[in-house]
Amino acid sequence: MPDSSPHALMSRNTESDLARVCVIIPTFRRPQGLETAMRSILTQKDAPPLSLIVCDNSPEASARAQVEAFAAPFPVTYIHEPKTGVANARNSAVALCNSDFIAFLDDDEEAPANWLNRLMAAQRQFDADVVFGPVTARLPADTRHNRPYYEHFFSRFGPAQSEILPHYYGCGNSLLKTAALTSKTPFSTLQNEMGGEDDILFTAMKAEGRIMAWAADAPVFEDVPPTRATLAYTLKRGFAYGQGPSHSSGVNGRFLACAGWMAQGLVQAGIFGIASLFLFAMRHPRRAFVLDKAARGLGKTLWFPPFKMKFYGQVLLKKDAKTKT
């Protein structure tokens, strides 16, 4: 029986020197993706001293043996966080970091050999507290319908050149200065099932005047499974993304701002919803893009329970259980 204690740890390759960068990979029942992500850390060239933490968020600790078998020339730590939820997983890993910087890589991503080196170069150039990099989606080869839309949806685009950002992106493919974090558990556990825990953190950091930068030459690749390259999935995610600004305004008591987002969303959903009907009837190549805008608009309007979307934590457990039956 695997140890189901809140923080069952396994560390190897320990050393007394401080690792300048701690790479964190949260994982949930993705053995192939996790293997790809871990091996991409092995290939890093001209990187600063680094360590790796894999936080396994599956209740049964399914990644333990896989991480134990992973041989690396740098410190590797396995942590089991049985309380499912994306914020729980990130917080448990951050709490163990003893480094100057934290780099986040998702368990469906692969980092090129110069990834860390270029993130660190951008950090030094702009004296940034947070650095974000591009994400390039890799779809299944047999994805035919709406392929440009899916490639765009799962990718992250930014400026052509590295520069200081006026806004933020998501946590995957990011580098954070540890000293800029005010807590060892910086991600809101209220977002465990919904996601957006990184939005809350970066919004607060932006309000504190933290510098956020873009590393245009530090991309990662994201592998999209067939189950996600569907309109059923992306429209739900688009709806959830739309809920973000309204939800944030509403729960923080900024009711006028919330009402504004809701009104904007209602107009957006109506205009793009009607337009998408015509485009689908014409089989126009941009039809999915327009329908996505309608879904995001509807999310801005319907941001409250019971419409708040959930993708992580107990929702994943129930989904996996349903798939196995």
Secondary structure by P-SEA (a helix, b strand, c coil): ccccccccccccccccccccbbbbbbbcccaaaaaaaaaaaaaccccccbbbbbbbccccccaaaaaaacccccbbbbbbbccccaaaaaaaaaaaccccbbbbbccccccccaaaaaaaaaaaaccccbbbbbbbbbcccccccaaaaaaaaabbbccccccccccccccccccccccccccccccccccccccaaaaaaaaaaaaabbbbbbcccbbbbbbbccccccaaaaaaaaaaaaaaaaaaaaaacaaaaaaaaaaaaaaaaaaaaaaaaaaaaacccaaaaaaaaaaaaaaaaaccccccccccaaaaaaaaaaaac
